[in-house]
Amino acid sequence: MEQAAAPSLLDAIFARRAEARRVVAERVAGDVLGALSALGVRAVLTGSVAEGRVRGHSDVDILILDNGGLDDVPVLLAAESAARGFPVDVVWAKYLKPHVLDDMLGKAVTP
C-alpha cells in the first residue's frame, strides 16, 4: 500500500490562506445578506462559501430570489457596498434556467 506524502510547507500556506479567506468570506456574506434584507431583498448564499469549500481565491456568491420592488442595479450596488471591496458575485434567480436554479437552491444557505 502506498503511503500518502506528508503535507508540504506550500500545502500549509495554502491551507492557512484558505482558512483566512473563509473567515472573511463568511463575515462578508453575512454583511451582504443583512444589507439586502434591510432593503426588502430576499437572497441566499450559494457557491463555495455556502458549500464549505472556500479556497484562497474564493468570492461570495449571492442568489437574489426577490428584488423587493427594486431594480437590479440598486440591488447590485447595495451588495457591492456591503462587501467593502471583497469580491462578490450576484446572480438573479429570475434569469436562470429552472434546472440551474434548482441546483443552486439545493446548495444554498439561507440567512
N, CA, C and O atoms as a GROMACS GRO file, in nm:
protein
  444
    1MET      N    1   0.084  -0.118   0.000
    1MET     CA    2   0.000   0.000   0.000
    1MET      C    3   0.089   0.124   0.000
    1MET      O    4   0.186   0.134   0.076
    2GLU      N    5   0.054   0.219  -0.086
    2GLU     CA    6   0.133   0.341  -0.099
    2GLU      C    7   0.096   0.439   0.011
    2GLU      O    8  -0.022   0.458   0.041
    3GLN      N    9   0.197   0.500   0.070
    3GLN     CA   10   0.175   0.595   0.179
    3GLN      C   11   0.160   0.736   0.121
    3GLN      O   12   0.232   0.775   0.030
    4ALA      N   13   0.065   0.812   0.177
    4ALA     CA   14   0.044   0.949   0.130
    4ALA      C   15   0.160   1.036   0.174
    4ALA      O   16   0.215   1.019   0.283
    5ALA      N   17   0.196   1.129   0.087
    5ALA     CA   18   0.306   1.221   0.118
    5ALA      C   19   0.263   1.317   0.229
    5ALA      O   20   0.147   1.357   0.237
    6ALA      N   21   0.357   1.352   0.311
    6ALA     CA   22   0.331   1.450   0.418
    6ALA      C   23   0.303   1.585   0.355
    6ALA      O   24   0.360   1.619   0.251
    7PRO      N   25   0.216   1.663   0.417
    7PRO     CA   26   0.188   1.796   0.362
    7PRO      C   27   0.315   1.881   0.356
    7PRO      O   28   0.396   1.881   0.448
    8SER      N   29   0.330   1.951   0.246
    8SER     CA   30   0.447   2.035   0.229
    8SER      C   31   0.422   2.172   0.292
    8SER      O   32   0.311   2.204   0.333
    9LEU      N   33   0.528   2.250   0.300
    9LEU     CA   34   0.516   2.386   0.350
    9LEU      C   35   0.418   2.465   0.263
    9LEU      O   36   0.339   2.544   0.314
   10LEU      N   37   0.424   2.443   0.133
   10LEU     CA   38   0.332   2.512   0.042
   10LEU      C   39   0.187   2.473   0.069
   10LEU      O   40   0.099   2.558   0.067
   11ASP      N   41   0.163   2.344   0.096
   11ASP     CA   42   0.028   2.299   0.131
   11ASP      C   43  -0.021   2.370   0.258
   11ASP      O   44  -0.136   2.410   0.267
   12ALA      N   45   0.067   2.384   0.354
   12ALA     CA   46   0.031   2.451   0.479
   12ALA      C   47  -0.001   2.598   0.456
   12ALA      O   48  -0.094   2.652   0.516
   13ILE      N   49   0.076   2.662   0.371
   13ILE     CA   50   0.050   2.803   0.339
   13ILE      C   51  -0.086   2.817   0.270
   13ILE      O   52  -0.163   2.906   0.306
   14PHE      N   53  -0.115   2.732   0.174
   14PHE     CA   54  -0.244   2.737   0.104
   14PHE      C   55  -0.359   2.711   0.201
   14PHE      O   56  -0.464   2.774   0.191
   15ALA      N   57  -0.339   2.619   0.292
   15ALA     CA   58  -0.444   2.588   0.390
   15ALA      C   59  -0.471   2.707   0.482
   15ALA      O   60  -0.586   2.737   0.511
   16ARG      N   61  -0.366   2.774   0.527
   16ARG     CA   62  -0.384   2.894   0.612
   16ARG      C   63  -0.452   3.005   0.535
   16ARG      O   64  -0.539   3.074   0.588
   17ARG      N   65  -0.413   3.022   0.410
   17ARG     CA   66  -0.474   3.127   0.326
   17ARG      C   67  -0.622   3.097   0.306
   17ARG      O   68  -0.705   3.188   0.314
   18ALA      N   69  -0.657   2.973   0.279
   18ALA     CA   70  -0.797   2.936   0.259
   18ALA      C   71  -0.878   2.957   0.386
   18ALA      O   72  -0.991   3.004   0.380
   19GLU      N   73  -0.821   2.924   0.500
   19GLU     CA   74  -0.892   2.943   0.627
   19GLU      C   75  -0.914   3.091   0.655
   19GLU      O   76  -1.022   3.130   0.700
   20ALA      N   77  -0.813   3.174   0.630
   20ALA     CA   78  -0.828   3.318   0.649
   20ALA      C   79  -0.935   3.373   0.554
   20ALA      O   80  -1.015   3.458   0.592
   21ARG      N   81  -0.935   3.324   0.431
   21ARG     CA   82  -1.034   3.368   0.332
   21ARG      C   83  -1.174   3.326   0.376
   21ARG      O   84  -1.269   3.403   0.360
   22ARG      N   85  -1.188   3.205   0.430
   22ARG     CA   86  -1.317   3.156   0.476
   22ARG      C   87  -1.375   3.246   0.584
   22ARG      O   88  -1.492   3.282   0.578
   23VAL      N   89  -1.293   3.282   0.681
   23VAL     CA   90  -1.338   3.367   0.791
   23VAL      C   91  -1.390   3.500   0.737
   23VAL      O   92  -1.498   3.545   0.776
   24VAL      N   93  -1.314   3.562   0.649
   24VAL     CA   94  -1.355   3.692   0.592
   24VAL      C   95  -1.477   3.674   0.504
   24VAL      O   96  -1.571   3.754   0.512
   25ALA      N   97  -1.479   3.572   0.420
   25ALA     CA   98  -1.591   3.549   0.328
   25ALA      C   99  -1.722   3.527   0.404
   25ALA      O  100  -1.826   3.577   0.362
   26GLU      N  101  -1.718   3.454   0.513
   26GLU     CA  102  -1.839   3.432   0.592
   26GLU      C  103  -1.888   3.562   0.654
   26GLU      O  104  -2.009   3.586   0.660
   27ARG      N  105  -1.797   3.645   0.702
   27ARG     CA  106  -1.836   3.775   0.758
   27ARG      C  107  -1.897   3.862   0.649
   27ARG      O  108  -2.002   3.924   0.669
   28VAL      N  109  -1.832   3.867   0.534
   28VAL     CA  110  -1.881   3.949   0.422
   28VAL      C  111  -2.018   3.898   0.377
   28VAL      O  112  -2.108   3.978   0.352
   29ALA      N  113  -2.035   3.767   0.368
   29ALA     CA  114  -2.164   3.711   0.327
   29ALA      C  115  -2.274   3.756   0.422
   29ALA      O  116  -2.383   3.794   0.378
   30GLY      N  117  -2.247   3.752   0.551
   30GLY     CA  118  -2.346   3.798   0.648
   30GLY      C  119  -2.378   3.945   0.633
   30GLY      O  120  -2.494   3.986   0.643
   31ASP      N  121  -2.274   4.025   0.608
   31ASP     CA  122  -2.294   4.169   0.588
   31ASP      C  123  -2.379   4.196   0.463
   31ASP      O  124  -2.470   4.279   0.467
   32VAL      N  125  -2.349   4.127   0.354
   32VAL     CA  126  -2.422   4.149   0.229
   32VAL      C  127  -2.567   4.104   0.245
   32VAL      O  128  -2.659   4.178   0.209
   33LEU      N  129  -2.588   3.985   0.299
   33LEU     CA  130  -2.724   3.936   0.316
   33LEU      C  131  -2.803   4.027   0.411
   33LEU      O  132  -2.922   4.051   0.389
   34GLY      N  133  -2.738   4.077   0.515
   34GLY     CA  134  -2.805   4.168   0.607
   34GLY      C  135  -2.844   4.299   0.541
   34GLY      O  136  -2.954   4.349   0.562
   35ALA      N  137  -2.754   4.355   0.461
   35ALA     CA  138  -2.782   4.480   0.391
   35ALA      C  139  -2.896   4.462   0.292
   35ALA      O  140  -2.983   4.548   0.280
   36LEU      N  141  -2.895   4.351   0.220
   36LEU     CA  142  -3.001   4.326   0.124
   36LEU      C  143  -3.135   4.304   0.194
   36LEU      O  144  -3.237   4.355   0.150
   37SER      N  145  -3.133   4.230   0.302
   37SER     CA  146  -3.255   4.206   0.378
   37SER      C  147  -3.315   4.337   0.428
   37SER      O  148  -3.437   4.354   0.428
   38ALA      N  149  -3.230   4.429   0.472
   38ALA     CA  150  -3.277   4.559   0.521
   38ALA      C  151  -3.348   4.638   0.411
   38ALA      O  152  -3.430   4.725   0.439
   39LEU      N  153  -3.316   4.608   0.285
   39LEU     CA  154  -3.381   4.674   0.171
   39LEU      C  155  -3.506   4.599   0.125
   39LEU      O  156  -3.575   4.643   0.032
   40GLY      N  157  -3.536   4.487   0.189
   40GLY     CA  158  -3.650   4.407   0.148
   40GLY      C  159  -3.620   4.306   0.040
   40GLY      O  160  -3.711   4.248  -0.018
   41VAL      N  161  -3.492   4.285   0.013
   41VAL     CA  162  -3.448   4.189  -0.090
   41VAL      C  163  -3.434   4.052  -0.026
   41VAL      O  164  -3.373   4.038   0.080
   42ARG      N  165  -3.491   3.950  -0.091
   42ARG     CA  166  -3.474   3.812  -0.044
   42ARG      C  167  -3.357   3.750  -0.120
   42ARG      O  168  -3.358   3.746  -0.243
   43ALA      N  169  -3.258   3.704  -0.047
   43ALA     CA  170  -3.138   3.649  -0.108
   43ALA      C  171  -3.084   3.534  -0.023
   43ALA      O  172  -3.113   3.524   0.096
   44VAL      N  173  -3.006   3.448  -0.088
   44VAL     CA  174  -2.941   3.337  -0.018
   44VAL      C  175  -2.794   3.331  -0.061
   44VAL      O  176  -2.756   3.382  -0.166
   45LEU      N  177  -2.716   3.268   0.022
   45LEU     CA  178  -2.574   3.245  -0.006
   45LEU      C  179  -2.560   3.114  -0.084
   45LEU      O  180  -2.620   3.013  -0.047
   46THR      N  181  -2.482   3.117  -0.191
   46THR     CA  182  -2.457   2.997  -0.270
   46THR      C  183  -2.306   2.985  -0.293
   46THR      O  184  -2.228   3.063  -0.239
   47GLY      N  185  -2.267   2.888  -0.371
   47GLY     CA  186  -2.126   2.876  -0.409
   47GLY      C  187  -2.038   2.816  -0.303
   47GLY      O  188  -2.086   2.748  -0.212
   48SER      N  189  -1.909   2.842  -0.316
   48SER     CA  190  -1.808   2.776  -0.232
   48SER      C  191  -1.823   2.809  -0.084
   48SER      O  192  -1.798   2.723   0.001
   49VAL      N  193  -1.863   2.929  -0.051
   49VAL     CA  194  -1.879   2.964   0.091
   49VAL      C  195  -1.995   2.885   0.151
   49VAL      O  196  -1.982   2.831   0.260
   50ALA      N  197  -2.107   2.878   0.080
   50ALA     CA  198  -2.223   2.803   0.128
   50ALA      C  199  -2.192   2.654   0.139
   50ALA      O  200  -2.243   2.585   0.227
   51GLU      N  201  -2.109   2.605   0.048
   51GLU     CA  202  -2.079   2.462   0.043
   51GLU      C  203  -1.960   2.423   0.130
   51GLU      O  204  -1.926   2.305   0.138
   52GLY      N  205  -1.897   2.521   0.195
   52GLY     CA  206  -1.785   2.491   0.284
   52GLY      C  207  -1.658   2.448   0.212
   52GLY      O  208  -1.579   2.371   0.267
   53ARG      N  209  -1.638   2.497   0.092
   53ARG     CA  210  -1.517   2.461   0.017
   53ARG      C  211  -1.443   2.587  -0.030
   53ARG      O  212  -1.409   2.601  -0.147
   54VAL      N  213  -1.418   2.676   0.063
   54VAL     CA  214  -1.352   2.802   0.035
   54VAL      C  215  -1.203   2.779   0.010
   54VAL      O  216  -1.139   2.702   0.081
   55ARG      N  217  -1.152   2.846  -0.090
   55ARG     CA  218  -1.008   2.844  -0.122
   55ARG      C  219  -0.954   2.985  -0.109
   55ARG      O  220  -1.029   3.079  -0.083
   56GLY      N  221  -0.828   3.000  -0.127
   56GLY     CA  222  -0.763   3.129  -0.110
   56GLY      C  223  -0.808   3.237  -0.205
   56GLY      O  224  -0.778   3.355  -0.184
   57HIS      N  225  -0.880   3.201  -0.311
   57HIS     CA  226  -0.926   3.298  -0.411
   57HIS      C  227  -1.078   3.306  -0.420
   57HIS      O  228  -1.132   3.373  -0.508
   58SER      N  229  -1.149   3.239  -0.329
   58SER     CA  230  -1.295   3.232  -0.337
   58SER      C  231  -1.359   3.369  -0.320
   58SER      O  232  -1.308   3.456  -0.250
   59ASP      N  233  -1.474   3.384  -0.386
   59ASP     CA  234  -1.556   3.504  -0.369
   59ASP      C  235  -1.683   3.465  -0.295
   59ASP      O  236  -1.700   3.350  -0.255
   60VAL      N  237  -1.773   3.561  -0.277
   60VAL     CA  238  -1.902   3.536  -0.214
   60VAL      C  239  -2.007   3.539  -0.324
   60VAL      O  240  -2.016   3.635  -0.400
   61ASP      N  241  -2.085   3.432  -0.334
   61ASP     CA  242  -2.189   3.421  -0.435
   61ASP      C  243  -2.326   3.439  -0.370
   61ASP      O  244  -2.360   3.368  -0.275
   62ILE      N  245  -2.402   3.534  -0.421
   62ILE     CA  246  -2.533   3.566  -0.367
   62ILE      C  247  -2.638   3.543  -0.476
   62ILE      O  248  -2.622   3.589  -0.589
   63LEU      N  249  -2.744   3.472  -0.441
   63LEU     CA  250  -2.854   3.447  -0.532
   63LEU      C  251  -2.973   3.531  -0.488
   63LEU      O  252  -3.022   3.516  -0.376
   64ILE      N  253  -3.018   3.620  -0.575
   64ILE     CA  254  -3.131   3.707  -0.545
   64ILE      C  255  -3.259   3.634  -0.583
   64ILE      O  256  -3.279   3.596  -0.699
   65LEU      N  257  -3.345   3.615  -0.484
   65LEU     CA  258  -3.473   3.547  -0.507
   65LEU      C  259  -3.584   3.646  -0.538
   65LEU      O  260  -3.674   3.617  -0.617
   66ASP      N  261  -3.578   3.764  -0.476
   66ASP     CA  262  -3.680   3.867  -0.496
   66ASP      C  263  -3.616   4.002  -0.468
   66ASP      O  264  -3.558   4.023  -0.362
   67ASN      N  265  -3.628   4.093  -0.563
   67ASN     CA  266  -3.567   4.225  -0.551
   67ASN      C  267  -3.637   4.317  -0.451
   67ASN      O  268  -3.587   4.426  -0.422
   68GLY      N  269  -3.749   4.276  -0.398
   68GLY     CA  270  -3.820   4.360  -0.302
   68GLY      C  271  -3.869   4.490  -0.364
   68GLY      O  272  -3.878   4.593  -0.296
   69GLY      N  273  -3.902   4.487  -0.492
   69GLY     CA  274  -3.952   4.605  -0.560
   69GLY      C  275  -3.845   4.695  -0.619
   69GLY      O  276  -3.878   4.794  -0.684
   70LEU      N  277  -3.720   4.662  -0.598
   70LEU     CA  278  -3.610   4.744  -0.651
   70LEU      C  279  -3.566   4.694  -0.788
   70LEU      O  280  -3.587   4.578  -0.822
   71ASP      N  281  -3.506   4.783  -0.866
   71ASP     CA  282  -3.443   4.742  -0.991
   71ASP      C  283  -3.316   4.665  -0.959
   71ASP      O  284  -3.269   4.667  -0.845
   72ASP      N  285  -3.260   4.596  -1.057
   72ASP     CA  286  -3.141   4.514  -1.037
   72ASP      C  287  -3.018   4.597  -0.995
   72ASP      O  288  -2.942   4.556  -0.907
   73VAL      N  289  -2.998   4.712  -1.058
   73VAL     CA  290  -2.876   4.790  -1.033
   73VAL      C  291  -2.864   4.834  -0.886
   73VAL      O  292  -2.757   4.817  -0.828
   74PRO      N  293  -2.969   4.889  -0.824
   74PRO     CA  294  -2.955   4.924  -0.682
   74PRO      C  295  -2.927   4.803  -0.593
   74PRO      O  296  -2.856   4.815  -0.492
   75VAL      N  297  -2.981   4.688  -0.629
   75VAL     CA  298  -2.954   4.566  -0.551
   75VAL      C  299  -2.806   4.530  -0.563
   75VAL      O  300  -2.740   4.499  -0.464
   76LEU      N  301  -2.755   4.533  -0.685
   76LEU     CA  302  -2.613   4.503  -0.708
   76LEU      C  303  -2.524   4.602  -0.634
   76LEU      O  304  -2.427   4.562  -0.570
   77LEU      N  305  -2.555   4.729  -0.643
   77LEU     CA  306  -2.474   4.831  -0.575
   77LEU      C  307  -2.477   4.814  -0.424
   77LEU      O  308  -2.376   4.834  -0.357
   78ALA      N  309  -2.592   4.779  -0.369
   78ALA     CA  310  -2.602   4.755  -0.224
   78ALA      C  311  -2.516   4.636  -0.183
   78ALA      O  312  -2.449   4.640  -0.080
   79ALA      N  313  -2.519   4.530  -0.263
   79ALA     CA  314  -2.437   4.412  -0.233
   79ALA      C  315  -2.289   4.445  -0.238
   79ALA      O  316  -2.214   4.408  -0.148
   80GLU      N  317  -2.248   4.516  -0.341
   80GLU     CA  318  -2.107   4.551  -0.355
   80GLU      C  319  -2.063   4.647  -0.245
   80GLU      O  320  -1.951   4.636  -0.195
   81SER      N  321  -2.148   4.738  -0.208
   81SER     CA  322  -2.114   4.832  -0.100
   81SER      C  323  -2.096   4.758   0.032
   81SER      O  324  -2.001   4.784   0.106
   82ALA      N  325  -2.185   4.665   0.060
   82ALA     CA  326  -2.177   4.589   0.185
   82ALA      C  327  -2.055   4.497   0.188
   82ALA      O  328  -2.003   4.466   0.294
   83ALA      N  329  -2.009   4.454   0.069
   83ALA     CA  330  -1.892   4.367   0.061
   83ALA      C  331  -1.762   4.442   0.084
   83ALA      O  332  -1.658   4.380   0.110
   84ARG      N  333  -1.765   4.573   0.076
   84ARG     CA  334  -1.649   4.659   0.103
   84ARG      C  335  -1.521   4.612   0.032
   84ARG      O  336  -1.416   4.597   0.094
   85GLY      N  337  -1.533   4.588  -0.098
   85GLY     CA  338  -1.415   4.553  -0.177
   85GLY      C  339  -1.387   4.404  -0.189
   85GLY      O  340  -1.306   4.364  -0.272
   86PHE      N  341  -1.451   4.322  -0.108
   86PHE     CA  342  -1.434   4.177  -0.121
   86PHE      C  343  -1.511   4.133  -0.244
   86PHE      O  344  -1.622   4.182  -0.267
   87PRO      N  345  -1.457   4.042  -0.325
   87PRO     CA  346  -1.527   4.001  -0.446
   87PRO      C  347  -1.661   3.934  -0.416
   87PRO      O  348  -1.669   3.841  -0.335
   88VAL      N  349  -1.765   3.984  -0.480
   88VAL     CA  350  -1.899   3.927  -0.463
   88VAL      C  351  -1.962   3.911  -0.601
   88VAL      O  352  -1.957   4.002  -0.684
   89ASP      N  353  -2.022   3.795  -0.624
   89ASP     CA  354  -2.097   3.769  -0.747
   89ASP      C  355  -2.244   3.765  -0.710
   89ASP      O  356  -2.285   3.691  -0.621
   90VAL      N  357  -2.323   3.844  -0.780
   90VAL     CA  358  -2.466   3.849  -0.757
   90VAL      C  359  -2.536   3.791  -0.879
   90VAL      O  360  -2.510   3.833  -0.992
   91VAL      N  361  -2.625   3.694  -0.854
   91VAL     CA  362  -2.699   3.627  -0.961
   91VAL      C  363  -2.847   3.636  -0.927
   91VAL      O  364  -2.886   3.621  -0.811
   92TRP      N  365  -2.929   3.661  -1.028
   92TRP     CA  366  -3.073   3.670  -1.009
   92TRP      C  367  -3.141   3.542  -1.050
   92TRP      O  368  -3.119   3.491  -1.160
   93ALA      N  369  -3.224   3.489  -0.962
   93ALA     CA  370  -3.299   3.367  -0.990
   93ALA      C  371  -3.385   3.384  -1.115
   93ALA      O  372  -3.403   3.289  -1.192
   94LYS      N  373  -3.439   3.502  -1.136
   94LYS     CA  374  -3.531   3.525  -1.247
   94LYS      C  375  -3.465   3.508  -1.384
   94LYS      O  376  -3.536   3.494  -1.485
   95TYR      N  377  -3.333   3.510  -1.391
   95TYR     CA  378  -3.263   3.496  -1.518
   95TYR      C  379  -3.209   3.354  -1.542
   95TYR      O  380  -3.154   3.326  -1.648
   96LEU      N  381  -3.225   3.267  -1.445
   96LEU     CA  382  -3.167   3.132  -1.455
   96LEU      C  383  -3.265   3.032  -1.515
   96LEU      O  384  -3.386   3.045  -1.499
   97LYS      N  385  -3.211   2.933  -1.582
   97LYS     CA  386  -3.293   2.823  -1.630
   97LYS      C  387  -3.337   2.742  -1.507
   97LYS      O  388  -3.263   2.735  -1.409
   98PRO      N  389  -3.456   2.682  -1.512
   98PRO     CA  390  -3.509   2.611  -1.394
   98PRO      C  391  -3.415   2.507  -1.335
   98PRO      O  392  -3.404   2.497  -1.212
   99HIS      N  393  -3.347   2.428  -1.418
   99HIS     CA  394  -3.259   2.324  -1.364
   99HIS      C  395  -3.136   2.384  -1.294
   99HIS      O  396  -3.086   2.328  -1.196
  100VAL      N  397  -3.088   2.498  -1.344
  100VAL     CA  398  -2.975   2.564  -1.280
  100VAL      C  399  -3.019   2.623  -1.147
  100VAL      O  400  -2.948   2.610  -1.047
  101LEU      N  401  -3.135   2.687  -1.145
  101LEU     CA  402  -3.188   2.744  -1.021
  101LEU      C  403  -3.211   2.634  -0.918
  101LEU      O  404  -3.175   2.651  -0.801
  102ASP      N  405  -3.270   2.524  -0.958
  102ASP     CA  406  -3.292   2.414  -0.864
  102ASP      C  407  -3.163   2.363  -0.803
  102ASP      O  408  -3.156   2.335  -0.684
  103ASP      N  409  -3.059   2.352  -0.887
  103ASP     CA  410  -2.928   2.307  -0.838
  103ASP      C  411  -2.870   2.407  -0.736
  103ASP      O  412  -2.820   2.368  -0.631
  104MET      N  413  -2.879   2.535  -0.770
  104MET     CA  414  -2.826   2.638  -0.680
  104MET      C  415  -2.902   2.641  -0.548
  104MET      O  416  -2.842   2.653  -0.441
  105LEU      N  417  -3.035   2.632  -0.555
  105LEU     CA  418  -3.116   2.634  -0.433
  105LEU      C  419  -3.089   2.512  -0.345
  105LEU      O  420  -3.098   2.519  -0.223
  106GLY      N  421  -3.058   2.400  -0.409
  106GLY     CA  422  -3.028   2.279  -0.333
  106GLY      C  423  -2.900   2.290  -0.251
  106GLY      O  424  -2.880   2.215  -0.155
  107LYS      N  425  -2.813   2.383  -0.289
  107LYS     CA  426  -2.685   2.401  -0.219
  107LYS      C  427  -2.679   2.532  -0.142
  107LYS      O  428  -2.577   2.565  -0.081
  108ALA      N  429  -2.789   2.608  -0.146
  108ALA     CA  430  -2.788   2.742  -0.086
  108ALA      C  431  -2.801   2.738   0.065
  108ALA      O  432  -2.850   2.641   0.124
  109VAL      N  433  -2.756   2.847   0.127
  109VAL     CA  434  -2.771   2.865   0.271
  109VAL      C  435  -2.856   2.990   0.290
  109VAL      O  436  -2.824   3.096   0.237
  110THR      N  437  -2.963   2.976   0.366
  110THR     CA  438  -3.049   3.092   0.390
  110THR      C  439  -3.007   3.160   0.521
  110THR      O  440  -2.961   3.097   0.615
  111PRO      N  441  -3.025   3.292   0.522
  111PRO     CA  442  -2.985   3.366   0.644
  111PRO      C  443  -3.074   3.335   0.762
  111PRO      O  444  -3.054   3.390   0.870
   0.00000   0.00000   0.00000
